[in-house]
């Protein structure tokens, strides 16, 4: 039974590596998409708002 545990570790690591490689190699999101640009503008507007204490 201990042999099975030791053999499962590399198998699980290999599966996780394959999932990560698939995720890392996905095509990037389009940056010229109007919805993407609108999303970025909303993000910038949210970051410009003050969240700290007012003096």
Backbone as a printed PyTorch tensor [residue, N CA C, xyz], in Angstrom:
tensor([[[  0.8180,  -1.1920,   0.0000],
         [  0.0000,   0.0000,   0.0000],
         [  0.8650,   1.2610,   0.0000]],

        [[  2.0020,   1.2160,   0.6780],
         [  2.8930,   2.3720,   0.7170],
         [  3.4740,   2.6470,  -0.6640]],

        [[  3.6790,   1.5810,  -1.4400],
         [  4.1960,   1.7550,  -2.8010],
         [  3.1970,   2.5440,  -3.6460]],

        [[  1.9250,   2.2580,  -3.4670],
         [  0.8880,   2.9730,  -4.2030],
         [  0.8960,   4.4550,  -3.8570]],

        [[  1.0930,   4.7640,  -2.5850],
         [  1.1520,   6.1660,  -2.1620],
         [  2.3450,   6.8690,  -2.8060]],

        [[  3.4980,   6.2000,  -2.8240],
         [  4.6870,   6.8090,  -3.4170],
         [  4.5380,   6.9740,  -4.9260]],

        [[  3.8500,   6.0590,  -5.5770],
         [  3.6520,   6.1740,  -7.0250],
         [  2.5850,   7.2000,  -7.3900]],

        [[  1.6620,   7.4500,  -6.4820],
         [  0.6080,   8.4150,  -6.7830],
         [  1.1230,   9.8570,  -6.7410]],

        [[  2.1640,  10.1140,  -5.9760],
         [  2.7060,  11.4770,  -5.8730],
         [  3.1900,  11.9850,  -7.2370]],

        [[  4.0230,  11.2550,  -7.9860],
         [  4.4370,  11.7570,  -9.2950],
         [  3.2870,  11.8210, -10.3040]],

        [[  2.3410,  10.9150, -10.1770],
         [  1.1970,  10.9400, -11.0940],
         [  0.3730,  12.2040, -10.8670]],

        [[  0.0820,  12.5110,  -9.6200],
         [ -0.6760,  13.7230,  -9.2930],
         [  0.1100,  14.9610,  -9.7050]],

        [[  1.4140,  14.9710,  -9.4600],
         [  2.2400,  16.1120,  -9.8670],
         [  2.2320,  16.2740, -11.3830]],

        [[  2.2730,  15.1800, -12.1160],
         [  2.2200,  15.2500, -13.5790],
         [  0.8980,  15.7890, -14.0870]],

        [[ -0.1890,  15.3660, -13.4710],
         [ -1.5110,  15.8770, -13.8670],
         [ -1.6140,  17.3680, -13.5700]],

        [[ -1.1630,  17.7770, -12.3980],
         [ -1.1920,  19.2080, -12.0610],
         [ -0.3130,  20.0210, -13.0130]],

        [[  0.8460,  19.4970, -13.3880],
         [  1.7220,  20.1930, -14.3230],
         [  1.0700,  20.3110, -15.6930]],

        [[  0.3690,  19.2870, -16.1230],
         [ -0.3200,  19.3350, -17.4140],
         [ -1.4410,  20.3640, -17.4000]],

        [[ -2.1840,  20.4180, -16.3060],
         [ -3.2660,  21.4100, -16.1880],
         [ -2.6840,  22.8160, -16.1940]],

        [[ -1.6080,  23.0280, -15.4400],
         [ -0.9900,  24.3540, -15.3970],
         [ -0.4470,  24.7400, -16.7710]],

        [[  0.1950,  23.8140, -17.4780],
         [  0.7530,  24.1180, -18.8000],
         [ -0.3490,  24.4610, -19.7920]],

        [[ -1.4670,  23.7580, -19.7070],
         [ -2.6000,  24.0710, -20.5820],
         [ -3.1370,  25.4530, -20.2770]],

        [[ -3.2490,  25.7960, -19.0060],
         [ -3.7560,  27.1080, -18.6120],
         [ -2.7790,  28.2160, -19.0000]],

        [[ -1.4910,  27.9800, -18.8310],
         [ -0.4790,  28.9970, -19.1290],
         [ -0.3440,  29.2360, -20.6320]],

        [[ -0.6640,  28.2560, -21.4530],
         [ -0.4900,  28.3790, -22.9000],
         [ -1.7490,  28.8780, -23.6090]],

        [[ -2.7760,  29.2210, -22.8500],
         [ -4.0020,  29.6780, -23.5020],
         [ -3.7490,  31.0070, -24.2140]],

        [[ -4.5030,  31.2960, -25.2660],
         [ -4.2810,  32.5460, -25.9950],
         [ -4.6710,  33.7560, -25.1390]],

        [[ -3.9690,  34.8610, -25.2920],
         [ -4.2800,  36.0470, -24.4890],
         [ -5.6160,  36.6500, -24.9030]],

        [[ -6.2070,  37.3920, -23.9900],
         [ -7.4630,  38.0680, -24.2930],
         [ -7.2060,  39.2240, -25.2460]],

        [[ -8.1580,  39.4780, -26.0950],
         [ -8.0290,  40.5840, -27.0430],
         [ -8.0860,  41.9120, -26.2910]],

        [[ -7.1790,  42.8150, -26.6190],
         [ -7.1600,  44.1120, -25.9450],
         [ -7.8430,  45.1890, -26.7730]],

        [[ -8.1790,  44.9000, -28.0050],
         [ -8.8360,  45.9040, -28.8400],
         [-10.3460,  45.7620, -28.8100]],

        [[-10.8380,  44.8190, -28.0560],
         [-12.2720,  44.6010, -27.9280],
         [-12.8870,  45.7870, -27.1840]],

        [[-13.9680,  46.3800, -27.7040],
         [-14.5760,  47.5300, -27.0110],
         [-15.0180,  47.2090, -25.5860]],

        [[-15.5090,  46.0120, -25.3490],
         [-15.9200,  45.6760, -23.9790],
         [-14.7010,  45.5980, -23.0620]],

        [[-13.5740,  45.1470, -23.6050],
         [-12.3560,  45.0900, -22.8100],
         [-11.8760,  46.5050, -22.4680]],

        [[-11.9630,  47.4090, -23.4260],
         [-11.5570,  48.7920, -23.1710],
         [-12.4870,  49.4530, -22.1570]],

        [[-13.7750,  49.1760, -22.2580],
         [-14.7240,  49.7330, -21.2930],
         [-14.4490,  49.1710, -19.8990]],

        [[-14.1200,  47.9080, -19.8240],
         [-13.7880,  47.2850, -18.5460],
         [-12.5460,  47.9400, -17.9430]],

        [[-11.5670,  48.2270, -18.7700],
         [-10.3520,  48.8780, -18.2840],
         [-10.6620,  50.2890, -17.8000]],

        [[-11.5140,  51.0150, -18.4900],
         [-11.8890,  52.3660, -18.0500],
         [-12.6170,  52.3220, -16.7110]],

        [[-13.4900,  51.3440, -16.5140],
         [-14.1790,  51.1970, -15.2240],
         [-13.1670,  50.8980, -14.1210]],

        [[-12.1740,  50.0800, -14.4360],
         [-11.1330,  49.7650, -13.4590],
         [-10.3480,  51.0210, -13.0870]],

        [[ -9.9650,  51.7970, -14.0820],
         [ -9.2140,  53.0350, -13.8170],
         [-10.0290,  54.0140, -12.9950]],

        [[-11.3190,  54.1520, -13.3230],
         [-12.1780,  55.0700, -12.5700],
         [-12.3030,  54.6170, -11.1120]],

        [[-12.4050,  53.3080, -10.8930],
         [-12.5050,  52.7990,  -9.5280],
         [-11.2110,  53.0370,  -8.7660]],

        [[-10.0760,  52.9240,  -9.4330],
         [ -8.7970,  53.1220,  -8.7620],
         [ -8.5530,  54.5970,  -8.4410]],

        [[ -9.1460,  55.4960,  -9.2140],
         [ -8.9420,  56.9240,  -8.9760],
         [ -9.7830,  57.4440,  -7.8060]],

        [[-10.8450,  56.7230,  -7.4600],
         [-11.6840,  57.1590,  -6.3390],
         [-10.9140,  57.0270,  -5.0460]],

        [[-11.1390,  57.9760,  -4.1750],
         [-10.4630,  57.9530,  -2.8790],
         [-11.1470,  56.9590,  -1.9610]],

        [[-10.3510,  56.1090,  -1.3330],
         [-10.8940,  55.1490,  -0.3810],
         [-10.3650,  55.4010,   1.0190]],

        [[ -9.4590,  56.3470,   1.1410],
         [ -8.8730,  56.6310,   2.4540],
         [ -9.7220,  57.6270,   3.2410]],

        [[ -9.2560,  57.9110,   4.4450],
         [ -9.9510,  58.8760,   5.2880],
         [ -9.7560,  60.2780,   4.7340]],

        [[-10.7800,  61.0640,   4.8440],
         [-10.6990,  62.4550,   4.3340],
         [-10.1820,  63.3710,   5.4230]],

        [[ -9.2930,  64.2560,   5.0420],
         [ -8.7070,  65.1840,   6.0230],
         [ -9.5410,  66.4380,   6.1620]]])
